[in-house]
Amino acid sequence: MDNKKENINSSFLSEAIRLNLKLLGFVFGSVAGVTLFLVTLISHYMGGGDALHLLSVFFVGYSVSISGAFIGFIWAFLYGGLLGSFFYHTYAKSLGSKIAHVINDNQEANVFTKPQILKLESHSVGLAVGFSLSLLLVISTNILVLRGTAEESIHAALLSFYLPGYSVSFVGSIIGALQLFVIAYFTFRVFSFIYNKLSNYRNNESPRLVYYKPKEKELEKLEAAEHVCILGAGPAGLATGHELCSNNTQVTVLEKNDYVSGLCRTVEVNGYRFDLGGHRWFTQNEELNNWFRRLMKDEIVMVNRISRIYYGGKYFNYPLSIKDVVTKAGPVTIFLAGVTFFKALIQYSVFDKQVVNMKQAYTKQFGSKLYEMFFKIYTEKVWGKPCEELSSDWVSQRSKGLNIMTILREAIAHSKNRVVSLVDEFMYPRLGFARICERLAEDITAVKGNEILLNSTVTKVTYHGPRDFEVEYTQDGETVSVKTDSVVSTIPLGILAQIIVPSADEKVLAAARSMEFRDLITVNVMFNKKQVSKDTWLYLQDQDLIFGRLHEPKNWSVDMVPDDDHTSLVLEVFCTAGDELWSLSDDEVAKRCVDDLVDKLNFVERDEVDGWAVIRTRQAYPVYDLQYGEKTKIVNDFVEQFEGLHIAGRGGSFRYNNSDHSIEMGLMLGRKILGYPVDHMAVNTESTYHEEKNLSGPQRDHYKSKKIVVD
């Protein structure tokens, strides 16, 4: 959809909302006015209407009489109109730009020739009705208080039977409004669900008003490559190479380190094996899971996931559990969490406050209290910046769809819907995560003509024309080059832009140089002890601790330790090359980690420590600062000019991928280079929470089980 059409749609949307606001206000007002007018007249002529007299408290001049009927019509029209307008305004704000679009299998031509149905967006309807009724209760209750008739309002007080804690007072109105909001919200979510199901059943061929779905662009189909040079032997690069050589395409992989696996490295020291931060295999794509099972065969173990957050001396389950938080946090904290979440709900869902940074994104999902408890300290420790200086995009990629409502759904209906779990188990290679990359490398090099060249640092990528490249690299102090018709880069995107010839202009180079990465020091502390914790991960929300996350490899696989009498903890120290933490020696970092484990967390005794190993990793996490999107676009636009040059992986695409995302991205890129119309850059763009397993999750492509032919 071009920009002009987008502008027209936006303008049309604004006018449609204004028109609908007036129309719905008029309809609500008219129905309310006419209804009260008729009921008043009937009550007047038939006698009675004692209950209607109560309306005189709110409708000045109203009575059960002929003149009162006209006065009541005016008041009811006014109140009903305001309520209808407010309801629609809330609904439209919550829905956003989806409300005015029409879809019918991406065809809009039939809108005026077929009957149409309105589908309700349940979350927005629940918000609108809940907020409207809550506001009405607060206003009406406090009118009684201001009139000084609170003690006489017997009928209003009867609401306390349905809303415990409600009373005709300011505080009572707030308590009642919160309860009424929750009741109305969930009631109308159920109503909308039933309504939509019936609408679908009865009007299966009709266009749906609401739910905008943009037209899908046609995917480019490439001419199959003959030889592909892959920069980087991490999961994305090796997955691309594996898919290509499985289909008889020659590959050359260049890796600057003396090992394959990149950030998915597994290190072995004195019989202790550990990953650079706990990587686990989990994906919503079942085709990819099947591919993984075929690749790893009998090397897979299943791990029960136990993740917790350490905060204020207590351990909370993660993903958050309502029961767990309520039990451990205390009533005051729960009250503050509820109030701040309700405030955030109004700000971001009702009044559509813009979300720009991480703080706002987390606050929208959980409220400010839970954000400060469970996300703020750890997030700022990882990135080395305040959350206000980091983009909300990271939260969207990592936890979109995870919020209080998701947690409530999981608590209430864990076994009754299509969601299996918030990842309560996952697959893992028993000898460490690097085995995935090692298996990919084994299959690639088993085919004659393919090479994986270690200790090979890429220094220049020269573009001679479409599908004609020369890649220079240094190996053992010598400069070597390889000619190829396609290049796949998984090296950091900013570095790639700086080594391409012809060179980029200064704007591109400035953007490339400013693409920041966060670095990592991994400390594996070994113990003469069977087990330290039960966790697969533990997130430390404590500013005083040097590390931000830890895991115990033995809890993942018993083959990660030399014997059952020993264990180890992997501690992640987030830093940036050249800063205070990075400048410490390996032993200094390790000793501070041991001090925190012994003195602050009381996990172990000092004499149980059996040694340590320290690994430093550069460019571990792409930093999503507030300008990262603009910088990434500038660099991507430059790279896309070169036909036959592709990017993939966490660093290569400057996207915070999990390992499964990078592998899937690589496999799909391999398919694309083979001539299949697929979009590998669509990976890690779903709007679902990454840790939510859904049986109908994205199934983008079929990964063949074709055997590699060895000559």
C-alpha positions in Angstrom: 0.0 0.0 0.0 1.6 3.3 -1.1 1.9 6.4 1.1 -0.8 8.3 -0.7 -3.3 5.5 -0.2 -2.3 5.3 3.5 -2.9 9.0 3.9 -6.3 8.8 2.2 -7.2 5.9 4.5 -6.0 7.7 7.6 -8.1 10.8 6.6 -11.1 8.7 5.9 -10.6 6.9 9.2 -10.7 10.1 11.2 -13.8 11.4 9.4 -15.5 8.0 9.8 -14.8 8.0 13.6 -16.2 11.5 14.0 -19.3 10.6 12.0 -19.9 7.4 13.9 -19.3 9.2 17.2 -22.2 11.6 16.4 -24.4 8.9 14.9 -24.0 6.5 17.9 -24.4 9.3 20.3 -27.7 10.3 18.6 -28.9 6.8 18.5 -28.1 6.1 22.1 -29.7 9.4 23.1 -32.8 8.9 21.0 -33.4 5.3 22.3 -32.8 6.4 25.9 -35.0 9.5 25.6 -37.9 7.7 23.8 -37.8 4.8 26.2 -37.9 7.0 29.3 -40.7 9.2 27.7 -42.9 6.2 27.0 -42.3 4.4 30.4 -43.0 7.7 32.2 -46.3 8.2 30.3 -47.4 4.6 30.9 -46.6 4.8 34.6 -48.4 8.1 34.9 -51.7 6.8 33.3 -51.5 3.4 35.0 -50.5 4.7 38.4 -47.3 3.8 40.2 -43.8 4.5 39.0 -42.3 4.9 42.5 -38.9 3.6 41.3 -38.8 6.1 38.5 -39.1 9.0 41.0 -35.5 8.1 42.0 -34.3 9.5 38.7 -35.2 13.0 39.9 -31.9 12.8 41.9 -30.0 12.9 38.6 -32.6 14.5 36.3 -33.5 17.9 37.7 -37.2 18.7 37.3 -38.1 15.1 36.4 -41.3 13.6 37.7 -43.8 10.8 36.7 -46.1 13.2 34.9 -46.8 14.4 31.4 -44.5 17.4 31.8 -41.9 15.2 33.5 -41.9 12.8 30.6 -40.7 15.6 28.3 -38.1 16.7 30.8 -37.0 13.1 31.2 -36.7 12.8 27.4 -34.3 15.7 27.3 -32.2 14.5 30.2 -32.2 10.8 28.9 -31.3 12.0 25.4 -28.4 14.0 26.8 -27.1 11.3 29.1 -27.6 8.5 26.6 -25.9 10.6 23.9 -22.9 11.2 26.0 -22.7 7.6 27.1 -22.9 6.4 23.5 -20.3 8.8 22.3 -18.0 7.9 25.1 -18.5 4.2 24.4 -17.7 4.6 20.7 -14.7 6.9 21.4 -13.2 4.4 23.8 -13.8 1.5 21.4 -12.4 3.3 18.4 -9.3 4.5 20.4 -8.6 0.9 21.6 -9.0 -0.5 18.1 -6.8 2.0 16.4 -6.5 2.0 12.6 -8.1 -1.4 12.1 -11.6 -0.1 12.6 -12.2 1.5 9.2 -10.7 -1.2 7.0 -12.7 -3.9 5.2 -11.3 -7.2 4.1 -12.7 -10.2 2.2 -9.8 -12.4 1.4 -7.8 -9.3 0.5 -10.5 -8.2 -2.0 -12.5 -5.1 -1.3 -14.6 -5.1 -4.5 -17.6 -7.0 -3.0 -18.2 -4.6 -0.1 -21.1 -2.9 -1.8 -22.6 -5.9 -3.5 -22.8 -8.4 -0.6 -24.3 -8.2 2.8 -21.8 -7.0 5.5 -21.4 -7.9 9.1 -19.7 -6.1 11.9 -17.3 -8.2 13.9 -16.5 -7.1 17.4 -13.0 -6.9 18.7 -13.5 -8.4 22.1 -10.7 -6.6 24.0 -11.9 -3.2 22.7 -15.6 -3.9 23.5 -14.7 -5.1 27.0 -12.6 -2.0 27.6 -15.3 0.4 26.2 -18.2 -1.1 28.2 -16.2 -1.7 31.4 -14.8 1.8 31.4 -18.1 3.4 30.5 -20.0 1.6 33.2 -17.3 2.3 35.8 -17.2 6.0 35.0 -21.0 6.1 35.2 -21.0 4.5 38.6 -18.3 6.9 39.9 -20.2 10.0 38.6 -23.6 8.9 39.8 -22.4 7.9 43.2 -20.5 11.1 43.8 -23.5 13.2 42.6 -25.4 11.6 45.5 -22.5 12.4 47.9 -22.3 16.0 46.7 -26.1 16.4 47.1 -25.8 15.2 50.7 -28.2 12.3 50.2 -25.7 9.5 50.6 -27.3 8.1 53.7 -30.8 8.2 52.1 -29.6 6.4 49.0 -30.8 2.9 50.0 -31.3 1.6 46.5 -27.7 2.6 45.5 -26.4 0.9 48.6 -27.9 -2.3 47.4 -25.1 -2.5 44.9 -22.8 -3.6 47.7 -24.5 -7.1 47.5 -23.0 -7.4 44.0 -19.9 -5.3 44.4 -18.3 -6.1 47.8 -16.8 -2.9 49.4 -19.0 -0.5 47.5 -20.7 2.3 49.4 -22.2 5.6 48.6 -18.9 7.5 49.1 -15.9 8.5 47.1 -13.8 5.6 48.2 -16.7 3.2 47.8 -17.3 4.4 44.3 -13.7 3.7 43.3 -13.8 0.2 44.8 -17.1 -0.5 43.1 -15.9 0.9 39.8 -12.8 -1.4 39.8 -15.0 -4.5 40.4 -17.6 -3.4 37.9 -14.9 -2.8 35.2 -13.5 -6.4 35.7 -17.0 -7.9 35.6 -18.1 -5.9 32.5 -14.8 -6.4 30.7 -14.9 -10.2 30.9 -18.6 -10.4 30.4 -18.4 -8.5 27.1 -15.4 -10.4 26.0 -17.4 -13.5 26.3 -20.4 -11.8 24.6 -18.2 -10.6 21.7 -16.7 -14.1 21.3 -20.1 -15.7 21.1 -21.4 -13.0 18.8 -18.5 -13.4 16.4 -18.8 -17.2 16.3 -22.5 -16.8 15.4 -21.8 -14.1 12.8 -19.2 -16.3 11.2 -21.6 -19.3 11.1 -24.5 -17.3 9.6 -22.6 -15.0 7.3 -19.6 -17.0 6.1 -19.4 -15.3 2.7 -19.8 -11.7 3.9 -17.1 -9.1 4.2 -15.9 -8.4 7.7 -15.9 -4.8 9.0 -12.9 -4.3 11.3 -9.8 -6.5 11.4 -7.5 -5.0 8.8 -5.2 -7.4 6.9 -2.9 -5.7 4.5 -2.5 -7.2 1.0 0.5 -9.5 0.9 3.3 -8.5 -1.4 4.4 -10.9 -4.1 7.6 -12.6 -3.0 10.6 -12.4 -5.3 11.7 -15.6 -6.9 15.5 -15.7 -7.4 17.5 -17.5 -10.0 19.2 -20.4 -8.1 22.8 -19.8 -7.2 25.7 -22.1 -8.0 28.2 -21.1 -5.3 27.4 -19.2 -2.1 30.0 -17.6 0.2 28.7 -17.4 3.8 30.2 -14.9 6.2 30.1 -16.4 9.7 29.7 -19.9 11.1 27.0 -19.2 13.6 23.5 -20.8 13.6 22.1 -18.6 10.8 25.1 -19.0 8.5 25.4 -22.8 9.0 21.6 -23.3 8.6 21.7 -21.5 5.3 24.7 -23.6 4.2 23.0 -26.8 5.3 19.9 -26.1 3.3 21.9 -25.1 0.2 24.3 -28.1 0.2 21.4 -30.5 1.0 20.1 -29.3 -2.4 23.5 -29.6 -4.3 24.6 -26.0 -4.1 28.3 -25.4 -3.3 29.0 -23.3 -0.2 32.1 -21.8 1.4 31.8 -20.6 5.0 34.3 -18.1 6.4 34.6 -17.9 10.2 37.0 -15.6 12.1 37.1 -17.8 15.2 38.7 -21.2 15.6 35.3 -22.8 16.3 31.9 -22.9 14.8 28.6 -21.9 16.6 29.1 -18.1 17.1 27.0 -17.0 20.1 25.8 -20.5 20.6 29.2 -21.7 21.7 29.6 -24.5 24.3 32.9 -24.5 26.2 34.4 -27.4 28.0 36.9 -26.9 31.0 37.9 -29.7 33.3 34.9 -31.8 32.3 32.5 -29.0 32.9 30.5 -27.9 29.8 28.6 -24.6 29.6 26.9 -22.4 27.0 27.5 -18.7 26.8 24.1 -18.0 28.5 21.5 -20.7 28.5 20.2 -21.4 25.0 17.2 -23.6 24.7 15.4 -25.0 21.6 11.8 -23.9 21.4 9.8 -22.7 18.4 6.1 -22.4 17.5 6.9 -23.9 14.1 6.3 -27.6 14.3 7.9 -28.2 10.9 11.1 -26.7 12.3 10.8 -28.8 15.4 10.6 -31.9 13.2 13.7 -30.7 11.3 15.5 -30.3 14.6 14.6 -33.8 15.7 15.9 -35.2 12.4 19.2 -33.3 12.7 19.9 -34.1 16.3 18.4 -37.6 16.5 19.3 -39.3 19.8 21.2 -36.3 21.2 18.1 -34.5 22.4 17.0 -34.4 26.1 13.8 -32.8 27.3 14.2 -30.2 30.0 11.5 -29.0 32.5 11.6 -25.3 32.5 11.8 -23.6 35.9 12.5 -19.8 35.5 12.3 -17.4 38.4 13.0 -13.7 39.1 14.9 -12.7 42.2 13.5 -9.4 43.7 13.6 -8.0 47.2 15.0 -11.2 48.6 12.1 -13.3 47.2 11.8 -15.6 44.2 8.9 -15.2 41.8 8.0 -17.6 38.9 8.6 -16.4 35.4 6.5 -16.0 33.3 4.7 -14.3 36.1 1.9 -16.3 37.8 -1.0 -14.4 39.5 -1.2 -16.8 42.4 2.6 -16.7 42.9 2.8 -12.9 42.9 -0.3 -12.5 45.2 1.2 -15.1 47.7 4.6 -13.5 47.9 4.2 -9.8 47.2 1.7 -8.9 50.0 -1.6 -7.0 49.9 -0.1 -3.5 49.6 2.0 -4.4 46.6 -0.9 -6.2 45.0 -3.2 -3.2 45.5 -0.5 -0.8 44.0 0.0 -3.3 41.1 -3.7 -3.3 40.4 -4.1 0.5 40.6 -1.1 1.1 38.3 -2.2 -1.5 35.8 -5.7 0.0 35.7 -4.1 3.4 35.2 -1.9 2.1 32.4 -5.0 0.4 30.8 -6.8 3.8 30.7 -3.7 5.6 29.4 -2.6 3.2 26.7 -5.8 1.3 25.7 -8.5 3.9 26.3 -6.7 7.2 25.5 -4.2 5.5 23.1 -1.1 7.0 24.6 1.9 6.5 22.3 4.4 3.8 23.2 7.9 4.8 22.3 10.4 3.4 24.8 10.8 0.2 26.9 9.5 1.7 30.1 6.2 2.7 28.4 6.0 -0.8 26.7 6.4 -2.7 29.9 4.1 -0.3 31.8 1.4 -0.8 29.2 1.6 -4.6 29.6 2.0 -4.8 33.4 1.5 -1.4 35.0 4.3 0.7 36.5 4.6 -1.3 39.8 5.2 -4.7 38.2 7.5 -3.1 35.7 9.7 -1.7 38.5 9.6 -5.0 40.4 10.3 -7.5 37.6 11.7 -5.8 34.5 13.4 -2.4 35.1 16.7 -3.4 36.9 17.5 -6.5 34.8 16.7 -4.7 31.5 18.9 -1.7 32.3 21.7 -4.0 33.5 21.5 -5.9 30.2 21.6 -2.8 28.0 23.5 -0.4 30.1 21.0 2.4 29.4 17.8 3.6 31.1 14.7 2.0 29.7 13.5 5.5 28.7 16.4 5.5 26.1 15.6 2.1 24.6 13.1 1.4 21.9 9.8 -0.4 22.7 10.4 -2.6 19.6 12.5 -5.0 21.8 9.6 -5.6 24.1 7.3 -6.1 21.1 9.6 -8.7 19.7 10.3 -10.5 23.0 7.0 -10.3 24.9 4.2 -8.9 22.8 1.0 -10.7 23.9 2.4 -11.3 27.4 0.5 -9.2 29.9 -1.8 -9.4 32.8 -4.6 -10.8 30.6 -2.3 -13.5 29.2 -1.3 -14.5 32.7 -5.0 -14.5 33.9 -5.9 -16.7 30.9 -3.1 -19.1 31.6 -4.1 -19.3 35.3 -7.8 -19.8 34.6 -7.8 -21.9 31.4 -4.4 -23.5 31.2 -5.8 -26.8 30.0 -8.9 -25.6 28.1 -7.6 -23.8 25.1 -5.2 -24.3 22.3 -2.3 -22.8 24.2 -0.2 -25.7 25.5 1.8 -23.7 28.0 4.0 -20.7 28.6 6.9 -23.0 27.7 7.1 -25.4 30.6 9.5 -27.7 28.8 11.9 -27.5 25.9 14.4 -29.6 23.9 18.2 -29.4 24.4 21.2 -31.2 23.0 22.6 -33.2 25.9 26.3 -32.1 25.2 25.5 -28.4 24.9 23.8 -26.1 22.4 26.9 -25.8 20.2 26.2 -29.4 19.1 23.5 -28.0 16.7 26.0 -26.0 14.8 28.6 -28.8 15.0 26.0 -31.2 13.4 25.3 -28.6 10.7 29.0 -28.2 10.0 29.5 -32.0 9.9 26.9 -32.3 7.2 28.2 -29.4 5.2 31.8 -30.6 5.1 30.7 -34.1 4.3 29.8 -33.0 0.8 32.7 -32.7 -1.6 33.5 -29.1 -2.7 32.1 -27.5 0.5 34.5 -25.7 2.9 34.3 -24.2 6.4 37.4 -22.1 6.8 38.2 -21.1 10.4 40.4 -18.3 11.6 39.3 -16.4 8.5 38.4 -12.8 9.0 36.5 -11.1 6.2 38.0 -7.7 5.3 36.3 -6.7 2.0 33.2 -7.7 -0.1 33.6 -6.4 -3.7 30.5 -6.2 -5.9 31.4 -6.5 -9.6 27.8 -6.6 -10.8 24.6 -8.7 -10.3 25.5 -12.0 -8.7 29.2 -11.4 -9.1 31.2 -10.9 -5.9 34.7 -11.3 -4.6 35.2 -11.8 -0.9 38.6 -11.1 0.7 39.6 -12.5 4.0 42.8 -12.9 6.1 44.0 -16.4 7.2 47.3 -17.0 9.0 48.4 -13.5 8.1 47.8 -13.9 4.4 45.0 -12.2 2.4 43.0 -14.6 0.3 39.9 -14.1 -1.9 37.0 -16.2 -3.1 34.8 -15.5 -6.1 31.1 -16.3 -5.7 27.7 -15.5 -7.3 25.9 -15.0 -3.9 27.0 -13.8 -0.5 25.2 -14.5 2.8 26.4 -12.2 5.6 25.8 -13.0 9.3 28.5 -10.7 10.5 27.3 -7.5 12.3 25.3 -5.4 9.8 27.2 -2.2 10.6 30.5 -3.9 9.8 29.2 -5.3 6.6 28.2 -1.9 5.3 31.7 -0.6 6.0 33.6 -3.3 4.0 31.4 -3.3 0.9 33.0 -2.0 -2.3 31.8 0.3 -3.9 31.8 2.2 -0.6 28.7 3.7 1.0 28.2 7.4 1.3 28.9 9.2 4.7 25.3 9.0 5.8 25.2 5.2 5.5 28.7 4.9 7.1 27.7 7.1 10.0 24.6 5.0 10.6 26.6 1.8 10.4 29.3 3.0 12.8 26.6 4.0 15.3 24.9 0.6 15.5 25.8 -0.4 19.0 26.2 -3.9 20.5 26.3 -4.9 24.2 29.1 -7.4 25.2 29.1 -10.3 27.6 31.4 -11.9 30.1 30.4 -15.4 31.0 31.7 -16.9 34.2 31.3 -20.6 34.9 31.8 -21.3 38.6 32.4 -24.9 39.5 31.4 -26.5 42.8 32.0 -29.7 44.8 28.3 -29.9 45.3 25.5 -32.0 43.7 23.1 -29.1 43.1 22.9 -25.4 43.8 19.4 -24.5 42.6 16.5 -26.0 40.8 16.3 -23.3 38.2 16.9 -23.5 34.5 17.2 -19.7 34.5 17.3 -17.1 37.4 16.9 -13.4 36.6 18.4 -11.2 39.2 16.5 -7.9 39.8 19.2 -6.6 42.1 21.5 -3.6 41.2 24.1 -4.7 43.7 24.9 -8.0 42.0 27.6 -8.0 39.3 25.7 -10.6 37.2 22.2 -10.3 35.8 21.2 -13.9 35.0 22.4 -17.4 36.0 21.6 -21.0 35.1 22.9 -24.4 36.2 23.9 -26.5 33.2 23.5 -29.8 35.1 19.7 -29.0 35.4 19.6 -29.0 31.6 21.7 -32.2 31.0 23.6 -34.4 33.4 26.3 -34.7 30.7 27.3 -31.1 31.3 29.3 -32.0 34.4 32.1 -34.5 35.0 30.1 -36.5 37.5 27.0 -36.4 39.8 28.9 -35.1 42.8 29.7 -31.8 41.0 27.8 -28.9 39.4 28.4 -25.4 38.1 26.6 -22.1 37.7 26.9 -20.0 34.6 26.8 -16.3 35.5 26.2 -13.6 32.9 27.9 -10.3 33.4 26.6 -7.7 30.9 29.0 -5.0 29.9 30.5 -3.0 27.1 34.1 -3.3 25.9 36.2 -0.7 27.7 33.9 -0.1 30.6 34.6 -0.8 34.2 33.4 -4.4 34.2 35.1 -5.3 31.0 38.4 -3.8 32.2 38.5 -6.2 35.2 40.8 -9.2 34.9 39.2 -12.6 34.5 40.0 -13.5 38.1 38.7 -10.2 39.4 35.3 -10.8 37.7 35.1 -14.4 38.9 36.0 -13.5 42.5 33.3 -10.8 42.6 30.8 -13.4 41.2 31.8 -15.8 44.0 31.4 -13.1 46.6 27.9 -12.3 45.4 26.9 -16.0 45.4 28.3 -16.6 48.9 27.7 -13.3 50.8 24.6 -11.8 49.1 22.6 -14.8 47.8 23.8 -17.4 50.3 23.8 -20.0 47.5 27.0 -21.8 48.4 29.9 -21.9 50.9 33.2 -20.5 49.8 35.0 -23.8 50.4 32.6 -25.5 47.9 34.1 -23.6 45.0 36.1 -25.8 42.7 37.4 -23.2 40.2 36.0 -21.1 37.4 36.3 -20.3 33.7 35.8 -16.9 32.2 34.8 -16.3 28.5 34.5 -12.9 26.9 32.1 -12.3 24.0 32.0 -9.2 21.8 28.8 -8.0 20.0 26.4 -10.3 21.9 23.3 -8.1 21.9 22.2 -5.5 19.3 21.2 -2.4 21.2 17.7 -1.1 20.4 18.2 2.6 21.2 15.6 5.1 20.1 17.3 5.7 16.8 18.0 2.0 15.9 15.1 1.7 13.5 16.1 4.6 11.4 19.8 3.5 11.4 18.9 0.0 10.5 16.7 1.1 7.6 19.5 3.4 6.2 22.0 0.5 6.2 19.5 -2.1 4.9 18.5 0.2 2.0 22.2 0.4 1.1 22.8 -3.4 1.3 19.7 -4.2 -0.7 21.2 -2.5 -3.8 23.6 -5.4 -4.3 21.9 -8.2 -6.2 22.9 -11.5 -4.7 23.9 -10.1 -1.2 21.7 -11.4 1.7 21.7 -10.9 5.5 20.6 -13.2 8.2 21.1 -13.9 12.0 21.1 -11.8 15.1 24.1 -9.6 14.2 23.6 -9.9 10.5 20.1 -8.4 10.5 20.6 -6.4 13.7 17.6 -8.1 15.2 17.4 -9.7 18.6 16.8 -13.3 17.5 16.6 -16.4 19.6 18.8 -19.2 18.3 15.7 -20.9 16.7 14.9 -17.7 14.9 18.3 -17.4 13.5 18.3 -21.1 12.3 14.8 -20.7 10.8 15.9 -17.5 9.1 18.9 -19.3 7.7 16.9 -22.3 6.4 14.4 -20.0 4.8 17.2 -17.9 3.2 18.6 -21.1 1.8 15.3 -21.9 0.3 15.1 -18.4 -1.2 18.5 -18.7 -2.8 17.4 -22.0 -4.2 14.6 -20.2 -6.0 11.7 -20.7 -3.7 9.5 -17.6 -3.1 9.9 -17.2 0.7 10.6 -14.2 2.9 13.3 -15.1 5.5 13.1 -11.6 7.0 9.6 -12.4 8.2 11.0 -14.5 11.0 10.8 -13.0 14.5 8.1 -10.5 13.5 5.0 -12.3 14.9 2.8 -10.5 17.4 2.7 -13.5 19.7 4.7 -14.0 22.9 7.9 -16.0 22.2 7.4 -18.2 25.2 3.8 -19.1 24.4 3.3 -22.4 22.6 0.3 -22.5 20.3 -0.7 -25.6 18.3 -1.7 -23.3 15.4 1.5 -21.2 15.4 3.2 -19.9 12.3 4.1 -22.7 9.8 6.0 -20.7 7.2 7.7 -23.3 5.2 8.5 -27.0 4.8 12.0 -28.1 5.8 12.9 -31.2 3.7 14.4 -34.3 5.2 16.5 -34.8 2.1 19.7 -36.6 2.8 23.0 -35.1 2.0 24.9 -37.0 -0.7 28.5 -37.7 0.0 30.8 -38.2 -3.0 
